[in-house]
Amino acid sequence: MSAMAIICVTPMVDPIMNLRKLFARQMAKDRLKQLAEKHDRLERDWKDFVEKVIWPAFERVEREVFGEKFEPLKERIDPGFKVKDSQNSEFWFWIEIQGLSAVVEARRKFGKSPILSKVLTPLLNSNRNSELDGVTPDDVLGAI
């Protein structure tokens, strides 16, 4: 009986392709890490902006303009307020974040209607200091 040798041929794995795959995987991980850090930083900046700019402006508006008619806008997650300025009408004002900019939104609600009518207000993002760190409580007051 003769000895028969069985030869298994496995395809040669290209070391360059392996390096490329490893590099691409590492780049994807680094990009995800950068995005997570950017999101965390943006969240912290937004929280600071709300505490240092928006709430002081809203407190001043409540104290100096609307008084007891002023109430928090619980219908939205964004910081805002509403004012029942007549028997059948409410003024709603809130600030949203879009990218790094604060955007003012104002609406008027009539009676029990679920529809909100847009109110024209100066937008903070039309201001040259539209990024969060450039907006002051006076800018918010001016938008209101």
C-alpha positions, 0 to 999 in steps of 0.5 A: 500500500502506498502512502497517499498524502492529502494536501489541503489547499487553503486560500492565501489570506492577503496580509494587506487586505487584513491590515486594510480591514483592521484599519477600517474597523479602527477608523469606524471605532474612532469616529463613533467615539468622536461622535459620542464625545461631541454629543456629550459636549453638546448636551452639557453646553445645552444644559449650561445654556438653559441654566445660565441664559434661558431661565434667567431671561424667562424669570425676568419676563415673568417678573417684569412683563407677564406676572401671574399669567406666565406659566411653564410650557409643559406641552413641550420638552424644550424650555418654554412658557405660555401666557394666557393673554386673553380669555380665548388665546394663549401665547406659547414661546419656546427655544429649540436647539438645532445643531449648535444654534438656539432657534426661537419658536412662538405660536398662538393658540386660540380657544380649545383648538389643537392648532397653533398659529405661528407668531413672527419673532426675530430668530436667534439664528439670524443673529451673528451670535447664534451659537449657544455660547454667543447668546445672552439673556438679553438676546432671548428677551429681544426675541420674546 
